[in-house]
Structure formats: structure tokens, C-alpha cells
């Protein structure tokens, strides 16, 4: 059973299924004891293999209000960066620890 702060994530063949409590339906009366839930899907993309993982992390942060905003002293973000040893097709580009070209 899902409580107020539960988020279930299931990996499926083509993405993720996210399930959580449907806020705003506290007086759900059709089935006594039932917790109304919402399921949403984050689909994988053939063109971008990281997009579903990135979207999943944003949704988790949003659900638990972890992201903060631009006026906060600090905030969390989901950031993509090149792999330390990534080689560009046709040549090698070296990057330093900050992700800048060396």
C-alpha cells in the first residue's frame, strides 16, 4: 500500500513506470481502504539512451520537492556531462576534471 510519500518505480523493457498516491483524493469512498494512485510512463528513446533516466530523476526530484529554485542558496540539478574517456568519432578530444577541453 502506498502512503503519502511513497513513489514506486519499475523498469520495463521500454522505459519506466512510476506509481504514486493521487493527491487530492483523500476521501476516496469507492473501495474502503483503497489508495487512489497515478501511474505514469517515462519512455526510452532510440535517439537518446539517457533521456528516460534523466526524465525519471527530474520526476523523482519534483515529487519529493528536492530541486529547490533559483532563489535558494543551493539546489539539486540533473546534469549531463561527457564521459572522462569519451572519444569523438574521427578523433580524440581530451577534457579536464571540470569538463572543459584540455
N, C-alpha and C positions, 0 to 999 in steps of 0.2 A: 504494500500500500504506500502511496506517495504522501509525504507530509508537505508542509508549506515550502520547505527549502530543498526539495529533492529534485534532481534532474537526472533522468536516465538516458544514457547514450548507448546505442547499439550500432556496431559496424556491420554493414550489409555489403553485398557484392558491388553495389554501385554508389556507395556513399554512407551516410549516417542517418539514423532515425533518432530524434530527440523527443523525449516524452517528459512532460511536467504537469503540475497541477494547473488547472484552469482558474486563475484568479478571478474573482467576481461572482463565483457560483457557490458561495459558502452554504447557502440554504438549498442545496440540490436535494429534491424530495422524491424523484422517480424511484430510486433504489436506496433504501435506508443504508447508511454506512458507506455508500459508494463515493469515490472521489472522482469528480469530473476531471478529465485530463485532455491535454492538447498534444498531438503528435505532429511533428514537422520533419521534413526531409531536407538534408543537405546532400546534393548530388555531386558525384565526381564529374570532372570534365576531362574529355580526351585531350583537350588542348593545353590544360594546365593541371598537372598532377597534384599541386599543393593547394589549389583553390578551395577544395572541400575542407581540408584541415584548417586552413586559415579562417574560413567562414564559421566552422564549428567552434574554434577558440573565441571568435568575436561574440558568438551567441552565448557561450558559457559566461564570458565576462559580463555581457549585458544582463543575463538572467540574474546573476548574483550581484549586480551593480559594482563591479570591480574596476571598471575602466576609469572612473573619475571624469573630470572635464578639463578644459584648457585653463581654467582659473585655479585649479588645485595646485598645491606645492609640487606634488608628484602624481603621476598617473601611469597605468599599465597600458601597453600597446602590443599589438601583434605585428612584428616587423619581419620582413623577408630580407635576407642578405645572401650574397654569393657564398658558395662553399669555399673553404680555405684552399682547396686544391683543384677547384674547377678549372677546366681548360676550355677556352673558347674554340669553337670549330675553326680550324685553319691557323691556329696559333695559341700561344700561352700568354695570359695576362696575369701578372703577379699582383696580389693585394696584400696590404699590411693588416695588422690586427684591427684597425678601425674600418676596414673595408674600402680604403682608398687605394688607387693604383700606386704601386711601389716604384 
